[in-house]
Amino acid sequence: MRENGPNGAMKPKTLEFLICPACLPEENSLSLRVSSSSNGEITDGNLECGCCKSAYAIRDGVARLLGHAGPVAGDSATGTGRAASVYESPEVLSEYL
């Protein structure tokens, strides 16, 4: 198991560049909940979307944004009806091509 070092933490400034992948093509920002940090950098926590209620883990300083994470535990939203990968839907692809 690797130790958290300079490469094992996420800089808080990174948050301003991250958007919710489940909401694409809309660019909704994510809010941060820090579980642990070291020297002002995030080692573990969650990124949460205020629009669709999806939550994405930060583990060992890496934000896990691949795929749809689904609603935050305890939320009444079901998250059903979404494509398995919103990045591959024709609407999203046409926005970026």
N, C-alpha and C positions, 0 to 999 in steps of 0.2 A: 504494500500500500504506500502511495506516495505522500510525502508530507506537503502541507500547504506552505508554499514559499512565494517568491515574486510572481510565479505563473499560476498559483493556486488561489487567486483572489480577483474579484471583479471590482474595477474602479467605479464608484458611485456616479461619476460623470457619464459613464456609458449609458445609463438609463435614459438620457435625453435622446438617444439615437434608436431606441428599441420601440417597436410597435407590436400590437397583438396580431399574430399570424392568423388566428381564427376569424378576425374581423376584416381581413383583406377583401376587397381593395380599399376599404376605409382604413385610415391610419390613426387608430386609437392608441393612445399612450398607455403604458403599464405603470402601476404603482408598486412600490417596493416594500416588502416586509422582511427585515433582516433577522435571521436566527442567530448567526454568529459572524463576527468580523475580526480582522486583525490589522492593526496599524491603519485604521480608517478605510480598509477595503473589505468587501463582502466576500465571505467564504461560503456561507450557506444562507438560504432564505427562499422567498417566493416572489414572483412577479405576478400581479393580478390585473385583469382588465375590468374596468368599471362598467363597460358596456355589455359584454357578453358573459362576464363573471368567470372566464377561464383563468386558470392559475398555472404557472410554469415554475418549476423548481430551479433553484440555483444550488448546485452541488460542487464543492471543491472549486468555487469561483467561476463555474461555467453555467451560463443560463441555458436551460434545456427548452428551446423554442420549437423543436421539430414536432410536427403533428399537432392535432387538436387535443388540448389537455382536458377539456370539459369543464363544467362548472365547479366552483369552489365547494368543498364538502359542506353540507348543511344548507346549501342554497336551493331554492325551489325550482330554479331553471333546469330544464332537462337537457338542453344542448342537442336534442334530436333533430334530425333533418339536415344536418350539416354533412358536406362531403368529407370523406376520410382525409383527403388532403386538399385544402382550399387553394393551395398553390397551383394545383393542376386543373382547376376548373377553367372552362373556356373564358369566362368573364375576367378572371384574374390574369390569365395569360395574355389576353388581348390588351389589358391595361399596360403591360410592361414590354410589349413587342412593338 
